[in-house]
């Protein structure tokens, strides 16, 4: 049987190109449009939030998958890049979000190639089960660097 969950945020206009975001889970912060869209530098933008949502959700699902696949994760760092297409009529869309995780794991009593195969399966599962990645039209690409230590 299907279930639902509901999440809430509130935004308030503060004047000019400033807004304030309150998230249902507690955090609050100011935000703006990006500088190239008449906004301000140094604060959260909707574009940053979009790319961050994909990046954070895939990471959380990867952590879930590493536990499921019994991987000995040492570290995970991931740079993400969203590519935005600006059409002639000024409509915009993120066409791709590329994730570049650097993953360090400890090999157990198996060959490195077997561990790497399980890591790649964990990455595939993370993307497959990521709510955010599954909810966007953009292509999600994952280009990992995997380091396995003894």
C-alpha positions in Angstrom: 0.0 0.0 0.0 1.4 3.4 -0.9 2.1 6.0 1.7 2.7 9.8 1.6 4.9 12.2 3.5 4.6 16.0 3.4 7.4 18.5 3.7 7.0 22.3 4.3 9.0 25.4 3.7 8.1 29.1 3.9 9.6 31.9 2.0 9.2 35.6 2.8 10.2 38.5 0.6 12.5 40.9 2.4 12.7 43.6 -0.2 14.8 44.1 -3.4 16.0 40.6 -4.5 16.2 39.2 -1.0 14.1 36.4 0.6 14.2 34.4 3.8 13.7 30.6 3.8 12.3 28.7 6.8 12.5 24.9 6.4 10.1 22.6 8.1 13.0 20.7 9.6 14.3 23.8 11.4 17.0 25.6 9.5 16.4 29.2 8.3 18.5 31.3 5.9 18.4 34.3 3.6 18.5 33.7 -0.1 18.7 35.6 -3.3 18.7 35.2 -7.1 22.3 34.6 -8.4 24.3 37.7 -9.3 23.8 37.0 -13.0 20.0 37.4 -12.4 20.2 40.6 -10.4 20.7 38.8 -7.1 23.4 38.9 -4.5 26.6 36.9 -4.0 27.5 34.9 -1.0 24.0 33.5 -0.1 21.9 30.5 -1.1 20.2 30.7 -4.5 17.4 28.5 -5.9 19.9 27.2 -8.4 22.4 26.3 -5.6 19.6 24.7 -3.7 18.5 22.6 -6.7 22.0 21.2 -7.3 22.5 20.7 -3.5 19.2 18.8 -3.2 20.4 16.3 -5.8 23.8 16.0 -4.3 22.7 15.6 -0.7 19.9 13.2 -1.5 22.2 10.9 -3.6 24.8 11.0 -0.8 22.2 10.0 1.8 21.1 7.1 -0.3 24.7 6.1 -1.0 25.2 5.9 2.8 22.1 3.7 3.0 23.5 1.5 0.2 26.9 1.1 1.7 25.3 -0.2 4.9 23.2 -2.6 2.8 26.1 -3.8 0.8 28.3 -4.0 3.9 31.0 -1.7 2.6 33.6 -0.2 4.9 33.3 3.5 3.9 36.1 5.7 5.1 35.1 9.0 3.3 32.8 10.4 0.8 33.2 13.9 -0.8 31.2 14.9 -3.8 31.4 18.0 -6.1 28.2 18.6 -8.1 27.7 20.7 -11.1 24.4 21.7 -12.6 24.3 22.8 -16.2 21.6 25.3 -17.1 20.4 25.9 -20.6 19.0 29.4 -21.4 16.7 29.4 -24.4 16.2 32.3 -26.8 13.0 33.2 -25.1 14.9 33.3 -21.7 13.3 30.2 -20.3 15.8 28.1 -18.4 16.2 24.5 -17.5 18.9 22.4 -15.8 19.8 19.9 -18.5 22.3 17.9 -16.4 23.5 17.5 -12.9 26.9 15.9 -12.7 28.0 14.3 -9.4 31.7 13.7 -9.0 32.1 11.7 -5.7 35.4 10.8 -4.3 34.9 7.6 -2.3 37.4 5.9 -0.1 36.7 2.5 1.2 38.6 -0.2 3.1 38.8 -3.6 1.3 37.8 -6.5 3.5 38.7 -10.1 2.6 37.9 -9.8 -1.1 39.6 -8.7 -4.2 39.7 -5.0 -4.9 37.7 -5.6 -8.1 34.9 -7.2 -6.2 34.8 -4.3 -3.7 34.8 -1.8 -6.6 31.9 -3.7 -8.2 29.9 -3.5 -5.0 30.7 0.3 -4.7 29.4 0.8 -8.2 26.3 -1.2 -7.4 25.8 1.0 -4.3 26.1 4.1 -6.4 23.5 2.8 -8.9 21.2 2.0 -6.0 21.7 5.4 -4.5 20.7 7.1 -7.7 17.8 4.7 -8.3 16.3 5.3 -4.8 17.1 9.0 -4.5 13.8 10.8 -4.2 15.2 14.1 -5.6 17.1 12.5 -8.5 13.9 10.7 -9.4 11.8 13.9 -9.2 13.8 16.1 -11.6 13.8 16.2 -15.4 17.5 16.8 -15.6 19.9 14.0 -16.5 21.8 12.9 -13.5 25.4 11.8 -14.2 27.7 10.1 -11.7 31.4 10.2 -12.4 33.1 8.6 -9.4 36.7 8.3 -8.3 36.9 5.2 -6.1 39.9 4.5 -3.9 40.2 1.2 -2.1 42.7 0.8 0.6 43.8 -2.4 2.5 
